[in-house]
Structures are given as C-alpha cells and as structure tokens.
Amino acid sequence: MKVSNFLKKQKIKKVYAYHEMKQDKNTTAFGWVLSKSLDLNNPVVVSAVSKSKKISDDDMQWSTKEGNSAASVSDYKRYFEALTGESPGVFLSKKADHKDELEATRRRTNDRYRDGEGEFLLGLANLLDAGKKFVKFGRIYKIIDPNT
C-alpha cells in the first residue's frame, strides 16, 4: 500500500518519528518530531481521537486539534525504552501489579507530571508488547499492520 493511501484511509493528519538530540556529553534529549515518511513494511501505531464522554474538556480539545496521527512501532519502542529504561515486556513484568507505586514515581520524577502517566505507560507497554489497544488522555492507541 502506498503511504498516501494509508494516510487517507486512516485519516492521518500527522506522522511522527522518534528523535534524539545530544545536548552535552552526558545528556540526550528525546521525543517526537514531525516526519514526512512512514515505513509501511512494518506495523504502525495509530493514535486517534477518542469519542468517550469521560474525557476532560482540555483533553478533548487537544485531541481533536491533534487529529489522527501515526508512528512506527519501532519508534514507539525506542521512545518507551528511552523514557523507562526498559523494554515494554520487562517493564510490565515489574510494574503491572504496582500501578500506584508507578504513578508516585512518575509524580516524583517528572516536573511536568500529569495525573495518569503511570496508567498511560502501562497501556503503552501492553500495546507494544501484546498489541492491546488502549485509551488515555483523549486518545485511542492501536497497532495497525498495513500489510493485512
């Protein structure tokens, strides 16, 4: 499938790629940048607007403005490992039964903490490890294999 056809079919507005930037010899910043390419030879994470009524107005407004987006599963795994220091499977084996502790750790270590980050990380780990879609912060995250 051509990338343009995939983007149109999934109503994707933005494509992201994982990016790292060396800030100094001891520090590397990481995150997401807009991209013009998407490898459709491998599965893709699609993030879409959730229609749930349980979403806060702020989350709904942001999610609607963001629209549907996509990034490769491999980029999401790189992001996850940079953020947590562990692969999704190892992370789940250690943290799946300790959501409150994970939330407290995120609250303590992230200056811009947002309530529910621990739950988001568990959902993302389950998505990347077992393909289980999840909903958080006004977004639906799922894996799509463009080759099926």
Buried (B, 14 or more C-beta within 10 A) or exposed (E): EEBEEBBEEBEBEBBBBBBEEEEEEEEEEEEBEEBEEBBBEEBBBBBBBBEEEEBEEEBBEBBEEBEBBBBBBBBBBBBBBBBBEBBBEBBBEEBEEEEEEBBEBBEEEEEEBEEBBBBBBBBBBBBBBEEEBBBBBBBBBBBBEBEE
